[in-house]
């Protein structure tokens, strides 16, 4: 992490299995693919979890979540083994909905309000309209689309 006040770099141990993270306001959301969870930490002190009634906020995810993308008050997390994308409501720190996509969604790219999900074993790309969280199109592509 980089301290915004003095530019000093600090190593923060996010734990084994942390594959992705995103910051929204004062919250740091870390995706843990080993535990199938999203942990919510204080962005200014990442070694400190955010508590509700004395309990750390942990949001369950699908199987093998690996990437997170934030847009406004939502975070999209791909779940490789469930063939889904979880939509997290950051105002409530809970799953808003789960979107079914193609086989093995391994990578996501956001362009404006459109989320492109590369389905590695489905040889396709699912296109999600983030204003409705609906898959509006599935495009067939070459073998194993991995990167955007």
C-alpha positions as CSV (number, residue, x, y, z in Angstrom):
1,X,0.0,0.0,0.0
2,X,1.1,3.6,-0.6
3,X,0.6,6.2,2.1
4,X,-1.2,9.1,0.4
5,X,0.3,11.6,2.9
6,X,4.0,10.8,2.7
7,X,4.3,8.4,-0.3
8,X,5.8,5.7,1.9
9,X,5.2,2.1,0.7
10,X,4.0,-0.4,3.3
11,X,3.7,-4.2,2.9
12,X,0.3,-5.5,4.1
13,X,-0.1,-9.2,4.5
14,X,-3.6,-9.9,3.1
15,X,-3.4,-13.6,3.9
16,X,-3.0,-16.7,1.8
17,X,-5.4,-16.9,-1.1
18,X,-6.0,-13.1,-1.6
19,X,-6.2,-12.7,-5.3
20,X,-7.8,-9.2,-5.8
21,X,-8.8,-6.1,-3.9
22,X,-10.6,-2.8,-4.5
23,X,-11.1,0.3,-2.4
24,X,-14.4,2.1,-2.2
25,X,-14.4,5.2,0.1
26,X,-12.8,4.1,3.3
27,X,-13.2,0.4,2.8
28,X,-10.8,-2.1,1.3
29,X,-12.5,-5.2,-0.1
30,X,-10.2,-8.2,-0.5
31,X,-11.1,-11.3,-2.4
32,X,-9.9,-14.6,-1.0
33,X,-10.1,-17.5,-3.4
34,X,-9.1,-20.1,-0.9
35,X,-11.9,-19.2,1.6
36,X,-14.5,-18.2,-1.0
37,X,-15.0,-14.9,0.8
38,X,-14.6,-11.1,0.6
39,X,-13.1,-9.4,3.7
40,X,-13.9,-5.8,4.4
41,X,-11.0,-3.8,6.0
42,X,-10.3,-0.2,6.9
43,X,-8.6,1.3,3.9
44,X,-6.5,3.7,6.1
45,X,-5.4,0.8,8.4
46,X,-5.7,-2.4,6.3
47,X,-4.5,-4.6,9.1
48,X,-7.8,-3.7,10.9
49,X,-11.1,-5.3,9.8
50,X,-14.2,-3.2,9.8
51,X,-16.5,-4.4,12.6
52,X,-20.3,-4.5,12.9
53,X,-21.4,-5.3,16.5
54,X,-17.8,-6.3,17.2
55,X,-17.7,-8.9,14.4
56,X,-15.5,-8.5,11.2
57,X,-17.4,-8.1,8.0
58,X,-17.0,-11.2,5.8
59,X,-19.1,-11.5,2.6
60,X,-19.5,-15.1,1.2
61,X,-18.7,-15.5,-2.4
62,X,-19.1,-18.2,-5.0
63,X,-16.5,-21.0,-5.5
64,X,-13.0,-19.7,-6.3
65,X,-13.5,-16.0,-6.6
66,X,-10.4,-14.4,-8.2
67,X,-11.1,-10.9,-9.5
68,X,-13.0,-7.8,-8.4
69,X,-14.1,-4.7,-10.3
70,X,-15.8,-1.7,-8.6
71,X,-18.4,0.6,-10.1
72,X,-20.2,3.2,-7.9
73,X,-21.5,1.2,-4.9
74,X,-21.2,-2.2,-6.4
75,X,-18.3,-4.7,-6.7
76,X,-18.4,-7.5,-9.3
77,X,-16.5,-10.7,-8.4
78,X,-16.0,-13.6,-10.8
79,X,-16.5,-17.1,-9.3
80,X,-14.6,-19.5,-11.6
81,X,-16.0,-22.9,-10.3
82,X,-19.7,-21.6,-10.1
83,X,-19.7,-20.0,-13.5
84,X,-21.1,-16.9,-11.9
85,X,-20.4,-13.3,-11.1
86,X,-21.4,-12.0,-7.6
87,X,-22.7,-8.5,-7.3
88,X,-21.8,-6.9,-3.9
89,X,-23.7,-4.0,-2.6
90,X,-21.1,-1.9,-0.7
91,X,-23.7,0.1,1.2
92,X,-25.0,-3.1,2.8
93,X,-21.8,-5.2,2.5
94,X,-23.8,-8.1,1.1
95,X,-24.5,-10.0,-2.1
96,X,-27.0,-8.1,-4.1
97,X,-27.3,-10.8,-6.7
98,X,-25.5,-13.6,-8.5
99,X,-25.3,-13.6,-12.3
100,X,-25.0,-16.8,-14.3
101,X,-22.3,-16.5,-17.1
102,X,-20.4,-19.0,-19.3
103,X,-18.0,-21.8,-18.2
104,X,-15.0,-20.7,-16.1
105,X,-15.2,-16.9,-16.0
106,X,-11.6,-16.1,-15.5
107,X,-11.2,-12.4,-16.4
108,X,-13.4,-9.3,-16.4
109,X,-13.0,-5.9,-18.1
110,X,-15.2,-2.9,-17.4
111,X,-15.9,-0.4,-20.2
112,X,-18.2,2.4,-19.2
113,X,-21.2,0.6,-17.6
114,X,-20.6,-2.6,-19.5
115,X,-18.8,-5.5,-17.9
116,X,-17.2,-8.1,-20.3
117,X,-16.6,-11.5,-18.7
118,X,-14.2,-13.9,-20.5
119,X,-15.4,-17.5,-20.1
120,X,-12.3,-19.5,-20.5
121,X,-13.8,-22.9,-21.0
122,X,-17.0,-21.6,-22.6
123,X,-15.1,-20.0,-25.5
124,X,-17.3,-17.0,-25.0
125,X,-17.7,-13.5,-23.6
126,X,-20.7,-12.6,-21.5
127,X,-21.7,-9.0,-21.7
128,X,-23.3,-7.6,-18.5
129,X,-25.2,-4.3,-18.4
130,X,-24.2,-3.0,-14.9
131,X,-27.2,-0.7,-14.7
132,X,-29.5,-3.8,-14.7
133,X,-27.0,-6.5,-13.9
134,X,-28.4,-8.6,-16.7
135,X,-26.4,-10.6,-19.3
136,X,-27.4,-8.7,-22.5
137,X,-25.3,-10.8,-24.9
138,X,-23.1,-13.8,-25.1
139,X,-20.5,-13.7,-27.9
140,X,-18.8,-16.8,-29.2
141,X,-15.0,-16.3,-29.6
142,X,-11.9,-18.3,-30.2
143,X,-10.6,-21.0,-27.9
144,X,-10.0,-20.1,-24.2
145,X,-10.4,-16.3,-24.0
146,X,-8.4,-15.3,-21.0
147,X,-7.3,-11.7,-21.2
148,X,-9.2,-8.6,-22.4
